[in-house]
């Protein structure tokens, strides 16, 4: 690639992946591993009994220094008839920028079902988070004095909140969330730094039981919108479950596409490209334990690297209820 085109590709990459450098936990595809609480606070303790623990690790571009990587640990459980609590710990690194934090969640669940085996539930969730964001400038070198470069590892801490709502009716579900609802007040990069980091998320899906077989199908969608930058993406997902005596084997495919194209320079002029990612996922539930793996691959002519993004999830479901709902609802039944 010629130098001019390299510069254009780099600028395009930075524009296209601006959402991945955002504050807060990036929304990748781990929510498909029965990990909706990581995205929607209203899912804390949404199950009628018991709770769940999920540990994830994500790594991008193994052959590139300071490549993005993310680790999360979360747990949540039902408390009493109508409440749920949860906690999330995370660490996210992307180049010279890193962030980590903790979120504490309370959720309230209202049941409209006429009996204990039907699922008809409206849930509200609130997460309060403490985040530390850092920029390591210790390796920055300037030929001329630059007051903007401190030469140290700069860190700021701030508080923010997430809000969410979920509705489950038998095999149907819908979720809404507002991430980073407050201004961040970071001022890490400059005094004029944008503090509006609000993101809006919405998702819905339905679970189909293929009668007479051990198969269950689950199509779903997820939308994301950044308020300040107006960046928006949509995920189209399909999962399939095969029931086993000791649990279930499952897999699926997710397709993510940005709703607006980013422009970049080439020698012949301007060209544009949308973010497009294809993510297969596979997992297995063995009694109380779960393990899954997903691999994301970016399509398009301009890519930072030909490699993909790897993510693994380990899970454990505890204090299981003896009377699950009479519905095919994987995120609600154990």
C-alpha positions, 0 to 999 in steps of 0.5 A: 500500500502506498504511503498516501493510501496508508494514511487514508486507511488509518484515518478511515480506521480511526473513524470507523472504530471510534465507538470501540474507544468509547468510555464504558464497556464496549458492546461486542457480541458476548451478550449472545452468551446468555450475558444480557446483564452486561448490556442491560441493567434491567436483566440483573436477577431477571430469572425467578430464582438463583443467579449467574456469573460470567467471565469474558476475555476478548483479544484483537489482532494478536500480532499487533502491539497494544491491540484492543483487549477487554476482560469483564467479570459480572454476577447477578442474582434474584433477591426476594420476589421482585428485586435483583442485584448485580456487579460488573468489574471490567478492564479495557485497553485500546492502544495508549488508552485504558479504562477500568471500573466497577458497576453496581446494579439494582433491578425491580421486576414486576410480574403480570402472570396469572400463575408461577409457570407463565412468563410475563414480566416487566423489569427496570434496572439502574447501574451506578459505575465508578470508572478510571480512564488513563492515557499513557504518554510516557512513550510519546516523543516530540522533536519540539516542546509541546505543552500538550504532551506530559510524558506521564501516565495521566488518569482521571476518575468519574461517576456515571449511571446506566438505565434499562428496561426489559419486557418478557412475555413467554418466548418474546423479549425486548430491551432498552438501555441508556448508557453513560446517562450523565456527563463524564467530566473527564478532561483527560485529553483536553479541557474542551473534551466532549463529555456527552458519552450517552449511548442508546441501545434497543433489542428484541427477539423471539424463541421458536420451538421446532415441535417434535425435535430437540431444536430451538431457534432464536432470531434477535436484533440489537441497535446502538446509537451514540447521541453526540456522534450520531453513529449507529449500528445494527446487529442481526442475530440467529441462534440455534439450540440443541437440547441434550440430556445434560444441557444444551449445545448451541451456536449462531451467527451475528452480522453487524453493520453501521447505518452510516458510511465513513469516508476516506481518501484515496489517490482517485478521490473520496471513497466510503465504507460501512463497518461490517462484521460477521461473528459466528459463536458456539457454546455448550451448557453442561448442567450449571456450567457454560463455555462459549467462543466467538470470532469476529471478522471485519469485511470490506476493502479497508481493514487494519489487519486481516486477523479477527477478534477472539472472545471466550466466555465462562459461566456458572449458574447457581441456586437453580430453581426447581420450577422453570417457566413453561416457555422456551426462553433461554435467558430466563430458564436455566 
